[in-house]
Amino acid sequence: MVNWDLTVDPTSSIKNPTSTMEKTESILINGHRHLKYSGQSFSAEESLQRSKTFYAELNERRSVRTFSTEPVSKEVIDQLILAASTAPSGAHKQPWTFCAVSNAELKTQIRIAAEKEEQENYDGRMSERWRKDLEHLGTDEHKPFLEDAPWLIVVFKRAYEVDESGEKHNNYYVNESVGIACGMLISAIHNAGLVTLTHTPSPMNFLTGLLDRPANERAFLLLPVGYAAEPSYVPDIHRKTLEEVAAFYL
Ligand SMILES: Cc1cc2nc3c(=O)[nH]c(=O)nc-3n(C[C@H](O)[C@H](O)[C@H](O)COP(=O)(O)O)c2cc1C
């Protein structure tokens, strides 16, 4: 049982500036301010309906590899990144940096460097088995979407932070945290009627240099963002059933 020291917070009327939820009530727990949670809840029936609707929406998401050059405003990208950055993270360190690139010259440099790595992968770095597993997706070393898509969001994980005195402090559960944030980013992109591709031009360290990132950041995923080219075709794949992906202990 947690031994909480509950005290009335003298600043209790302050609203949480990071959320639209009205949070006027707060207390101190072990000397730290806590806000009264006021999230939404629904009837059982409504919960079921909403979860069905949400699943149906997510089930429409597909990785698209052909992009229109139609522009997407920075305002939209701002919101997508903010949505991703609401993700939970180990000790709330938020160990991520989202680099959003629309600069055509930089996109070309990224394409050239990514295709060089991919060429080496397809020419021998990938196992025979891996190449076979990719065959049905129709992918190869050519990555025109890296120039066609109006935006590339390169997600960096922050392995550690450096304080004012220059001391390094490791972040916690970095891969888990950044993976969750990327999942939320991908969902936000889909929700906005845009498409993306989870791209991993392995190894990705060329992105550190091209984007001039600090030593504590490592490239994690590269997500082109934009509208699907007309027409676009996606592999005819099927998702596992509930029985295949879940085990229930009732
Ligand atoms: C971690 C990760 C890395 C991926 N890397 C690539 C990639 O480099 N190139 C690519 O074309 N697709 C890549 N994909 C996309 C997968 O091929 C795709 O998600 C999968 O085939 C399922 O298709 P769907 O996203 O349309 O459901 C990657 C997906 C994940 C999750």
The ligand as a Tripos MOL2 file, in Angstrom:
@<TRIPOS>MOLECULE
LIG
   31    33     1     0     0
SMALL
NO_CHARGES

@<TRIPOS>ATOM
      1 C1          9.7270   -1.4390  -37.5980 C.3       1 LIG1
      2 C2          9.2150   -1.4860  -39.0100 C.ar      1 LIG1
      3 C3         10.1020   -1.2960  -40.0490 C.ar      1 LIG1
      4 C4          9.6350   -1.2970  -41.3650 C.ar      1 LIG1
      5 N1         10.5150   -1.0250  -42.3670 N.ar      1 LIG1
      6 C5         10.0720   -0.9350  -43.6400 C.ar      1 LIG1
      7 C6         10.9530   -0.5330  -44.6770 C.ar      1 LIG1
      8 O1         12.1160   -0.2080  -44.4440 O.2       1 LIG1
      9 N2         10.4660   -0.4650  -45.9380 N.ar      1 LIG1
     10 C7          9.1700   -0.7660  -46.2330 C.ar      1 LIG1
     11 O2          8.7840   -0.6910  -47.4020 O.2       1 LIG1
     12 N3          8.2880   -1.1230  -45.2530 N.ar      1 LIG1
     13 C8          8.7080   -1.1980  -43.9680 C.ar      1 LIG1
     14 N4          7.8190   -1.5040  -42.9530 N.ar      1 LIG1
     15 C9          6.3830   -1.6360  -43.2610 C.3       1 LIG1
     16 C10         5.8980   -3.0760  -43.2050 C.3       1 LIG1
     17 O3          6.3390   -3.7930  -44.3340 O.3       1 LIG1
     18 C11         4.3660   -3.0390  -43.1400 C.3       1 LIG1
     19 O4          3.9740   -2.4070  -41.9540 O.3       1 LIG1
     20 C12         3.7790   -4.4430  -43.1630 C.3       1 LIG1
     21 O5          4.0350   -5.0390  -44.4120 O.3       1 LIG1
     22 C13         2.2670   -4.4220  -42.8970 C.3       1 LIG1
     23 O6          1.5980   -3.5980  -43.8240 O.3       1 LIG1
     24 P1          0.6270   -2.4410  -43.3420 P.3       1 LIG1
     25 O7          1.4750   -1.4310  -42.6040 O.co2     1 LIG1
     26 O8          0.0360   -1.8970  -44.6150 O.co2     1 LIG1
     27 O9         -0.3870   -3.0550  -42.4310 O.co2     1 LIG1
     28 C14         8.2660   -1.5310  -41.6350 C.ar      1 LIG1
     29 C15         7.3890   -1.7200  -40.5610 C.ar      1 LIG1
     30 C16         7.8480   -1.6880  -39.2710 C.ar      1 LIG1
     31 C17         6.8670   -1.8340  -38.1260 C.3       1 LIG1
@<TRIPOS>BOND
     1     1     2 1
     2     2     3 ar
     3     2    30 ar
     4     3     4 ar
     5     4     5 ar
     6     4    28 ar
     7     5     6 ar
     8     6     7 ar
     9     6    13 1
    10     7     8 2
    11     7     9 ar
    12     9    10 ar
    13    10    11 2
    14    10    12 ar
    15    12    13 ar
    16    13    14 ar
    17    14    15 1
    18    14    28 ar
    19    15    16 1
    20    16    17 1
    21    16    18 1
    22    18    19 1
    23    18    20 1
    24    20    21 1
    25    20    22 1
    26    22    23 1
    27    23    24 1
    28    24    25 2
    29    24    26 1
    30    24    27 1
    31    28    29 ar
    32    29    30 ar
    33    30    31 1
@<TRIPOS>SUBSTRUCTURE
     1 LIG1         1 GROUP 0 **** ****
